[in-house]
Every structure is written in structure tokens, then in C-alpha cells.
């Protein structure tokens, strides 16, 4: 009888761990969406098309359209991470793209890279 209770206890513990992991992943996705909306959507738009509220007819550049899978596939995850962390000038792009490396955590930036891959529905350049 005691052996059966230990097995049940282990099963419940394993289930609880799985539920907790799912909750963390969901919270992380929710956090990433909030980070994108606050820091990125101002220029890139809520859907990532480069049509955010800061982009007016006199805006000096066209923000990257993250829905363009053909263009996004040319960039590796490291490329995306670098431009988010170090800004546009670090990759010979517009200074309108600010560096977020001192504002966002590594985890937030990694979440944004995954989010961008979801928007473009592409994997990007490998290696």
C-alpha cells in the first residue's frame, strides 16, 4: 500500500512540475508580447509590418517589415539579437533603431527573437 502512495506522490509531483513549466512558458510569451508592444511596435507596428504609430510620412527610414519572410530568412537569430542589443548603427543600419542592450534582459531579447520568428513564420539563416 505504501509503495502505491509513493507512486501516486511522484505522479502528482511530475504533473505539478509539467503544469508549472507550461505556466512559465505562457507567462514568458505574455511578457514577450508586452515587451514587443512597448519597445518595438512604436515603429514596427503591432503586427510587425513596419507601420507603427511613430512612422509618419516624414519618418527618415522604413522600419523593417517582420512579416516579410523572404527578407527575414536572410538574417540569423544572432543577427536579430545583435541589432536589438546594439542598435541599427552596429549593423550599418539606421540610427533610428536604438540599442536596447542596457534596457532589456538577455531573456527578453531572446524572447523577442522567437517572437519575430513567429511573425515572419521563418527560421532564418542558419549558422
C-alpha positions as CSV (number, residue, x, y, z in Angstrom):
1,X,0.0,0.0,0.0
2,X,2.8,2.4,0.9
3,X,4.5,1.8,-2.5
4,X,1.3,2.8,-4.3
5,X,1.1,6.0,-2.4
6,X,4.7,6.9,-3.2
7,X,4.0,6.3,-6.9
8,X,0.9,8.5,-6.7
9,X,3.0,11.2,-5.0
10,X,5.6,11.0,-7.7
11,X,2.9,11.2,-10.4
12,X,1.3,14.2,-8.8
13,X,4.8,15.9,-8.4
14,X,5.6,15.2,-12.1
15,X,2.2,16.6,-13.2
16,X,2.7,19.7,-11.0
17,X,6.1,20.3,-12.5
18,X,4.7,20.0,-16.0
19,X,1.9,22.4,-15.2
20,X,4.4,24.9,-13.7
21,X,6.6,24.7,-16.7
22,X,3.7,25.4,-19.0
23,X,2.6,28.3,-16.9
24,X,6.1,29.8,-17.0
25,X,6.2,29.4,-20.8
26,X,2.8,31.1,-21.1
27,X,3.9,33.9,-18.8
28,X,7.1,34.3,-20.8
29,X,5.1,34.5,-24.1
30,X,2.8,37.1,-22.5
31,X,5.8,39.0,-21.2
32,X,7.4,39.0,-24.7
33,X,4.3,40.3,-26.3
34,X,4.2,43.2,-23.7
35,X,7.9,43.9,-24.4
36,X,7.3,43.9,-28.2
37,X,4.3,46.2,-27.8
38,X,6.1,48.7,-25.6
39,X,9.5,48.8,-27.3
40,X,9.1,47.6,-30.8
41,X,5.5,48.3,-32.0
42,X,6.0,52.0,-31.9
43,X,7.9,51.8,-35.1
44,X,7.4,48.2,-36.3
45,X,3.6,48.1,-35.6
46,X,1.6,45.7,-33.6
47,X,1.7,43.1,-36.3
48,X,5.3,43.8,-37.3
49,X,4.7,45.3,-40.7
50,X,6.8,48.4,-40.1
51,X,3.7,50.6,-39.8
52,X,3.8,51.7,-36.1
53,X,2.3,55.0,-34.8
54,X,5.7,56.7,-34.8
55,X,6.1,56.1,-38.6
56,X,4.8,59.2,-40.3
57,X,5.3,60.4,-43.9
58,X,8.4,62.4,-42.8
59,X,9.9,59.4,-40.9
60,X,13.5,59.2,-42.2
61,X,13.5,55.4,-42.8
62,X,11.1,52.5,-43.3
63,X,11.2,50.2,-40.2
64,X,11.8,46.5,-41.1
65,X,8.7,44.6,-42.0
66,X,8.9,41.4,-39.9
67,X,6.2,39.8,-41.9
68,X,8.4,39.6,-45.0
69,X,9.7,36.1,-44.6
70,X,12.0,36.3,-47.7
71,X,13.9,39.2,-46.1
72,X,13.8,37.9,-42.5
73,X,15.1,34.5,-43.7
74,X,18.3,36.3,-44.7
75,X,19.0,37.1,-41.0
76,X,20.2,34.6,-38.4
77,X,18.9,34.7,-34.8
78,X,22.3,36.2,-33.9
79,X,21.8,39.0,-36.4
80,X,18.4,39.8,-34.9
81,X,19.8,39.7,-31.4
82,X,22.7,41.9,-32.3
83,X,20.6,44.6,-33.8
84,X,18.2,44.5,-30.8
85,X,21.0,44.7,-28.3
86,X,23.3,47.1,-30.1
87,X,21.0,49.2,-32.4
88,X,20.9,49.9,-36.1
89,X,24.3,51.5,-36.5
90,X,26.1,48.4,-35.2
91,X,25.0,46.6,-38.3
92,X,25.3,49.6,-40.7
93,X,21.6,50.3,-40.5
94,X,19.6,53.4,-39.3
95,X,20.4,55.1,-36.0
96,X,16.6,55.3,-35.7
97,X,16.8,51.7,-34.4
98,X,18.1,52.3,-30.8
99,X,20.2,49.8,-28.8
100,X,18.1,48.0,-26.2
101,X,21.0,46.0,-24.6
102,X,21.1,48.2,-21.5
103,X,17.3,48.3,-21.2
104,X,16.2,44.7,-21.9
105,X,17.5,41.5,-20.3
106,X,19.0,38.7,-22.4
107,X,15.9,36.6,-21.7
108,X,13.7,39.4,-23.1
109,X,15.9,39.8,-26.2
110,X,15.8,36.0,-26.8
111,X,12.0,36.1,-26.4
112,X,11.8,38.9,-28.9
113,X,13.9,36.9,-31.4
114,X,11.5,34.0,-31.0
115,X,8.6,36.4,-31.4
116,X,10.0,37.8,-34.6
117,X,10.4,34.3,-36.0
118,X,6.7,33.7,-35.2
119,X,5.8,36.9,-37.0
120,X,7.7,36.0,-40.2
121,X,7.0,32.3,-39.9
122,X,10.6,31.6,-40.9
123,X,13.6,30.1,-39.4
124,X,16.3,32.5,-40.6
125,X,19.8,31.9,-41.9
126,X,21.4,29.1,-40.0
127,X,24.9,29.2,-38.7
